[in-house]
Amino acid sequence: MKEQRRSPGVVTRVQRFLKSEDPKTGIVRDILWVAGVVGGVALLLFLFSGTWPAVVAVESGSMIPNMNVGDLVFVAAADRYGPLTSWAEGQETGYAKFAAFPDLQGRQVYGDVIIYKPNGDTSVHPIIHRAVAWYDNATEAGYITKGDNNPTIDQDAYYQGIGAIQPVKKEWIVGKALFAIPLVGYLPLHIVEFAVVVIAILIVWEWYSRRREANAGGGKKMANAAPSGKKTGSSKNTAEKSGKKR
């Protein structure tokens, strides 16, 4: 009986995949590497912040000048690194975040800036505004919120597709803003375009690497062929000298 050939194990297949010189495999390998790095960073951010998303990009000018469009804001759970503090509470203790400039009305701002889902709706982008005060009502208890650059509180405004904003319940809060990095937020705001550019760079780099290796291989073959020719010529000269002696 013929022996049945065993199919390669998982480890062998992985080793072949990692060592493969096939261009398509190389591209897949690069994409998986990028995905792994992004996934690792996302996990670390979640462990650090205790909420998700752990970073958000500022999309509008409602918090100017304390937050600007394109800022990448790092977020933490509302109860992490200290309790959530409203404007009213911060005014008593002097606590303030993102408070380098006064609001639109010229008032010194206090308290935390929160990221929340308006009316608990997950189909729209979260809003990043300052928690002004806790409104305690039997039917609509929650935080009153306001953008530093807005003329009125959110609960007096009307948002298209949502309607009137209700006081923000604790379960609607994604987290509170810790710090921001200017301009970096433009990347997630244009994540599709950024992903296309990254993939294109990987493809071009893979093509360039293969071509460079091919050129290097051709150069080695020519270098190896040159000494062989010299030896043949030397043998010919030796034969001619031997004939003359005779």
C-alpha positions in Angstrom: 0.0 0.0 0.0 1.1 3.5 -0.8 1.7 5.8 2.1 -0.7 8.7 2.3 1.1 12.0 2.3 0.3 14.0 5.4 -1.0 17.4 4.8 1.2 20.2 6.3 0.3 21.3 9.8 -0.7 24.8 10.8 2.8 25.7 11.9 4.3 24.6 8.6 1.7 26.6 6.6 2.3 29.7 8.7 6.1 29.4 8.1 5.5 29.0 4.4 3.3 32.0 4.3 5.8 34.1 6.2 8.7 33.0 4.0 6.8 33.1 0.7 8.3 35.3 -2.1 5.1 35.4 -4.0 4.2 39.1 -4.6 0.5 38.6 -3.8 1.3 36.8 -0.6 3.7 39.6 0.3 0.9 42.2 -0.1 -1.5 40.1 2.1 1.3 39.7 4.7 1.9 43.5 4.8 -1.9 44.2 5.1 -2.2 41.7 8.0 0.8 43.3 9.7 -0.8 46.8 9.5 -4.1 45.3 10.8 -2.3 43.6 13.7 -0.6 46.8 14.7 -3.8 48.8 14.5 -5.6 46.1 16.5 -2.9 46.1 19.2 -3.1 49.9 19.5 -6.9 49.8 19.8 -6.7 47.2 22.6 -4.2 49.3 24.5 -6.4 52.4 24.1 -9.4 50.5 25.4 -7.5 49.2 28.5 -6.3 52.7 29.2 -9.6 54.5 28.7 -12.1 51.9 29.8 -14.6 52.9 27.1 -15.0 52.8 23.3 -14.4 54.7 21.2 -11.3 55.7 23.1 -10.5 58.5 20.6 -12.8 60.8 18.7 -12.2 63.5 16.2 -13.8 67.0 16.5 -15.9 67.5 13.4 -17.5 70.9 14.1 -16.7 74.3 15.6 -19.1 74.2 18.5 -16.3 74.0 21.1 -13.9 76.6 19.5 -11.5 77.8 20.7 -11.0 75.3 23.4 -11.4 72.5 20.9 -10.9 72.9 17.2 -11.9 70.9 14.1 -9.4 68.2 13.4 -8.4 67.7 17.1 -8.0 64.1 18.1 -9.5 63.8 21.6 -8.6 61.0 23.9 -11.6 59.7 25.9 -11.9 58.0 29.3 -14.9 56.4 31.0 -16.9 59.0 33.0 -15.8 57.5 36.3 -12.2 56.9 35.5 -9.4 59.2 36.7 -11.8 61.0 39.0 -15.6 61.6 39.0 -17.4 63.4 36.2 -17.6 67.1 37.2 -20.2 69.5 35.8 -19.7 73.2 35.2 -21.7 74.0 38.3 -19.6 71.6 40.5 -16.3 72.8 38.9 -17.2 76.4 39.6 -17.2 75.6 43.3 -13.9 73.7 43.3 -12.1 75.5 40.5 -11.9 72.3 38.4 -11.9 72.9 34.6 -10.9 71.0 31.5 -10.2 72.5 28.1 -10.7 75.9 29.7 -7.9 78.1 28.3 -10.4 80.4 26.7 -13.9 81.8 27.8 -17.1 80.6 26.0 -19.0 82.6 23.3 -20.6 84.7 26.1 -17.3 85.6 27.5 -17.6 83.5 30.7 -14.9 81.4 32.2 -15.7 77.7 31.6 -15.6 74.9 34.2 -16.1 71.2 34.5 -15.6 68.3 32.2 -16.3 68.0 28.5 -18.2 64.8 27.7 -18.9 62.7 24.7 -22.5 61.5 24.5 -25.0 59.9 22.2 -27.8 62.4 21.7 -31.0 60.9 23.1 -29.2 57.5 23.2 -29.2 57.3 19.4 -26.3 55.2 18.1 -27.0 55.9 14.4 -25.6 59.5 14.7 -22.2 60.7 15.6 -21.7 61.4 19.3 -21.6 65.0 20.5 -18.7 66.4 22.4 -19.8 69.3 24.6 -19.4 70.6 28.2 -21.5 69.2 31.0 -23.1 72.3 32.5 -25.2 70.9 35.3 -27.2 67.8 36.4 -30.9 68.3 35.8 -32.9 66.2 38.3 -36.4 65.5 37.0 -38.7 62.5 37.5 -39.1 62.0 33.8 -36.0 63.7 32.2 -33.1 63.5 34.6 -29.7 64.0 33.1 -26.9 66.5 32.3 -27.6 69.8 30.6 -24.8 70.3 28.0 -23.5 73.1 25.9 -20.8 73.8 23.3 -18.4 76.6 24.4 -19.0 78.3 21.0 -22.8 77.8 20.9 -25.3 80.5 21.9 -27.6 78.2 23.9 -27.6 74.8 25.6 -28.1 71.7 23.6 -31.5 71.0 25.2 -32.8 74.3 23.7 -31.6 73.3 20.2 -33.1 71.2 17.5 -30.9 68.7 15.6 -31.9 67.4 12.2 -32.8 63.7 12.3 -32.9 63.7 16.1 -35.2 66.5 17.2 -35.0 68.2 20.6 -32.0 67.0 22.7 -33.1 65.6 26.0 -30.9 65.9 29.2 -28.1 63.5 28.8 -28.6 60.3 30.8 -25.6 58.6 32.3 -26.0 55.5 30.1 -25.8 57.8 27.0 -22.3 59.1 28.0 -19.4 57.5 26.1 -16.9 59.2 28.3 -15.1 62.4 29.2 -12.4 64.2 27.3 -8.9 63.8 28.8 -6.6 65.6 26.3 -6.5 66.5 22.6 -3.8 66.5 19.8 -4.4 69.1 17.2 -4.9 68.2 13.5 -4.3 64.5 13.9 -8.1 64.0 14.0 -8.2 64.7 10.2 -7.0 61.1 9.7 -10.0 59.4 11.2 -12.3 62.0 9.5 -10.9 60.8 6.2 -10.2 57.2 7.2 -11.2 55.7 3.8 -8.9 57.9 1.8 -6.1 57.2 4.3 -6.6 53.5 4.1 -6.4 53.6 0.3 -3.2 55.6 0.4 -1.6 53.1 2.9 -2.6 50.1 0.8 -1.2 51.8 -2.3 2.1 52.5 -0.6 2.3 48.9 0.5 1.7 47.6 -3.0 4.3 50.0 -4.5 6.8 49.1 -1.8 6.3 45.4 -2.4 6.8 45.9 -6.2 9.9 48.0 -5.6 11.4 45.4 -3.2 10.8 42.5 -5.7 12.4 44.5 -8.5 15.4 45.4 -6.5 15.9 41.8 -5.5 15.6 40.7 -9.1 18.2 43.3 -10.2 20.5 42.2 -7.4 20.1 38.6 -8.5 20.9 39.4 -12.1 24.0 41.3 -11.1 25.3 38.4 -9.1 24.9 36.0 -12.1 27.0 38.4 -14.3 29.7 38.7 -11.6 29.9 34.9 -11.4 30.2 34.6 -15.2 33.1 37.0 -15.5 35.8 35.0 -13.7 34.8 31.9 -15.7 35.7 33.7 -19.0 39.1 34.8 -17.6 40.0 31.3 -16.8 39.2 30.1 -20.3 41.3 32.8 -21.8 44.2 31.9 -19.5 44.0 28.3 -20.5 44.1 29.3 -24.2 47.2 31.4 -23.6 48.8 28.5 -21.8 48.0 26.2 -24.7 49.6 28.6 -27.2 52.8 28.9 -25.1 53.0 25.1 -24.9 52.7 24.9 -28.7 55.5 27.4 -29.2 57.9 25.5 -27.0 57.4 22.4 -29.0 
